[in-house]
Amino acid sequence: MQKRDVPYLVLGFLITAVACRSSPENDLSTLEQEWLETSTPINAANGQAAATDAPAPADEPPLPSPPLAAGDWLTLGSPRAGLSLVVPADWVNLSDQGSAPAMGNRLGIELILAADSERTGRSLLVGKAFTDGAYISGLTVAAPAGVADPAAALVELLATAAPSAVRLTTVAPLQSANGVEGLAVDVADGPVGLTISDANELRTRVVLFMPPAAREAAQTWIILLLSATTERWDQYTDLFDHVLQSVEVYDVASGETAQAGHVVVRGELTGERDEVRAHLERGVHDVWTFSSMGNRYVSLRLRPDEPHLDLTLTLLGPDRQTVARIENGYEGMMESTADLWLPQSGVYIVEISDFAQAAGRYSLALQLSGQPAHSEGGTLAFGQALQTQLPANAQHNWVFSAAARQHVSIVVEPETQTFDAILELYDPDGTQLLVLDEGFSGDPELISGYELPVAGEYAIVVRSFSPQGGPYTVSLDEGDRPIENFYDAGDLVYGNVRQESLQRQEAQAWFIQGKAGDHVLIRVAPLDGNLDLTLWLLDDRVERIAAVDEFTAGEPETIELTLSADGQYIALVRDFNSRPGAYEIMLGAAPVATPENAGTLSYGDTVMSTLRPGTTAAWTFNAEAGDVIDIDVDATSPDSDIVLQLQGPDGLTIQEVDQNSAGGDEVIRALVVPVAGSWHIVLREYFGDMAGYRLELSRTQ
């Protein structure tokens, strides 16, 4: 077997990571007086709303009234979470399928989420619209500041989270089963507060509850969303009424567990500078919120107060999209970001978790400012990883104090492939000790185990090779955590189970020949209970495409994914603490749906066909380099969600289109064919269901 130069290629990687129907006159963005008028009350006894202009379907009989037998219902939530209710036992409980990012809703923090089917649930979680189904969601909401009237506050909340919502009823009062006052209104929009790729024909009953303590403090309210497709609304009315009869609402106390024990809602960060301390429970994510008026800069510092914690900080914007995810350090290392620009106004979420789901205390500091607070750099501490942005035509100076003969490791890792960082180190007298520009754009620069000559204040200078700046992470650690040698462990083929032994401070490389579309499963299991294995998968350019270290010592680690290209892959195995020990590695190929040969096409052809459940179809056509082509795929059933792929003669996918939800069309427009040969149009149904479709291929020039 040919020897590979693994140490040169992967040293940098190993050092840097351990870590719809909008009506202008009814738009919610305008506060109308009639919203504030009270119509016939809605209550837990009758569940009836004011008259609505939504048409009722006449061709489908309503669902029978929900049975009241205890075994037919599933209780979600708890008094500790602030909300409890029942849903049908055959519904899918999504409350425990994710943390705050997966359950993000612009209205607030998700406590409960349940759907009438697996398909509806999957659509909600991946941001797809759905044409047939229902869901129920319960959230904690920060009450708008300065709004004394709850009805006006409800309007303001909806105007922010669902500006295209169309009012169907006026605001009406109601009570929960345990006597907490609330308000309800029906709107047309889909789904309220969630990020969905296209509009839905949904109807939603939005219910706002105001627990007594929250009403007095004007801090935290509860919002309940009961939503169904418009055509099915009347079929779900009785069921939603029964759910409302079961709702119990409680004061939401800071630090209480929500989301079936996965999330703790800690509270709100306020002021220009704020530092809080809390205890992270095992396997739980902590959630903090803060408000920004837009066009502000935020700096966050997350410090573990116990050395075994390996913390991750995730920042979510008002649209519940991830703004930043900071996870750069080792155990005991501080995670931070400086001068992160926040253009949006609204409520932001800071989520804290531990890489190994461990418990322990931590400190979180927040600083909001109108101007960058670290435009020229600042102070860096040992055990700190800092994520920041280098402006154009600028440099950052990060200073730290150290003793004579102290060993340091410094890593500067660009966050984009276009940023070519230069790393310099200066001694207390201003003399340049090192300058590094060894990598290409996007590559990290690192100093490992460097011995400092004298005591004093040193400076780390970060600048760019070009005038453009860019985002990067700089980390400072005392001593180093070297991988002293790399061992070529050999080749792995599908079905192999091999045993090997790690030496101290060693990483072992296993080489895999893979093809695009191979669905591989790589599992490493320690044979020594003291080993805490880390498994990486690198592609043929030695770029990391997957990494796992989810469990503690003695537990196996697994990577499972579909390879995107033909070539040689490297599985890297090492111990998190560089300890020696024996382990077992297994390489398997999980079965995937092999595309069926559906036939051949010529330019101008249109075909009608059907995908059988769980299958993938491949249509073949010949193309010349420079051809400009259009591909149109129309779903012939409103329930079908077609995914379109275009594969080149080498079998690699050059474009995948899934822009629309069920019943929508998928298109590729004006694609210039790069190489001549036999091309493939590959079609599948997103949910694996049967799907009829119409496919058209044309050349525009």
Buried (B, 14 or more C-beta within 10 A) or exposed (E): EEEBEBBEBBBBBBBBBBBBBBEEEBBBBEEBEEBBEEBBBBBBEEBEBBEBEBEEEEEEEEEEEBEEEEEEBBEBBBEEBBBBBBBBBEBBBBBBBBBBBBBBBBBBBBBBBBBBBEBBBBBBBEEBBBBBBBBBBBBBBBBBEEBEEBBBBBBBBBBBBBEBBBBBBBBBBBBBBEEBBBBBBBBBBBBBBBEBBEBBBBBBBBBBBBBEEBBEEBBBBBBBBBBBBBBBBBBBBBBBBBBBBBBBBBBBEEEBBBBBBBBBBBBBBEEEEBEBEBEBBEEBBBBBBBBBEEEBBBBBBBBBBBEEBBBBBBBBBBBBEEBBBBBBBBBBBBBBBBBBEBEBEBBBBBBBBBBBBBBBEBBBBBBBBEEBBBBEBBEBBBBBBBBBBBBEEBBBBBBBBBEEEBBBBBBBBBBEEEBBBBBBBBBBEEEEBEEBBEBEBBBBBBBBEBEBBEEEEBBBBBBBEEEBBBBBBBBBBEEBBBBEEBBBBEBBEBEBEBEBBBBEBBBBBBBBBBEBBBBBBBBBBBEBEEBBBBBBBBBEEBEBBBBBBEBEBBBBBBBEBEBBBBBBBBBBBBBBBBBBBEBBBBBBBEEEEEBEEBEEBEBEBEEEBEBEEEBBBBBBBBBEEEBEBBBBBBBBBEBBBBBBBBBBEEEEBBEEBBEBBBBBBBBBEEBEBEEEEEBBBBBBBBBBBBBBBBBBBEBEE
